[in-house]
């Protein structure tokens, strides 16, 4: 068990590197690491992931803000509906899902399996976004921003992020690019702030008397992840982001397929 913890903490560095480099993808790594390497129960792992990604993204967001790469008006615009949705999802929806959803002689669908399968589907959707090239010119025009669409997109992102314990950066960045007409570099910095606030608020929705949280594990994992975000910020000046994002997208796709096979077929 001790060796698994050490490996998990080392891998936590890569969670931060991913956030520092591309502004998303932290939870895509943190949940599988917590579940499959550190043997954390999936429902708890989604809670831990919200805390880890939230604190790490906050540090990364502050870095980007110092570089004037954060649009705080859009942080508020997206942040309010996503925070509302993720908090209500963690507080009201996730706790009401029964431990055994469906059972038959040939198959049993538990709450933990459902969360991991939905998470895997979100990973696959995110991988498509990462693999598909995004134009750097998006957001440079004067196209009118559709605020109503942004509000409902924010609610959807918060619902998904809250259910699977994800920060939602892989959904927020495309929304900032295509709906809020934000330049790519500013979208990454803005996404980090939105991810940090909604993740930490979502985590607050998980704090209940019956919830047994391992604060030592969360804080240690977060510390290694924060180290990674500084490394990622440094590497972002040396590595072409588009190529890295595409390579990471293929890795995420493979991981998503693996999780579905493991949870449903093995």
ABEGO torsion letter per residue (X at the ends): XAAAAAAAAAAAAAAAAAAAAAGBGAAAAAAAAAAAAAGBBAAAAAAAAAAAAAAAAAAAAAAAAAAGABBAAAAAAAAAAAAAAAAAAAAAAAAABBABABBBAABBBBAAAAAAAAAAAAAAAAAAAAABBBBAABGABABBBBAAAAAAAAAAAAAAAAAAGBAGAAAAAAAAAAAAGBBAAAAAAAAAAAAAAAAAAAAAAABBAABBBBAAAAAAAAAAAAAAAAAAAAAAAABBAAAAAAAAAAAAAAAAAAAAAAAAAX
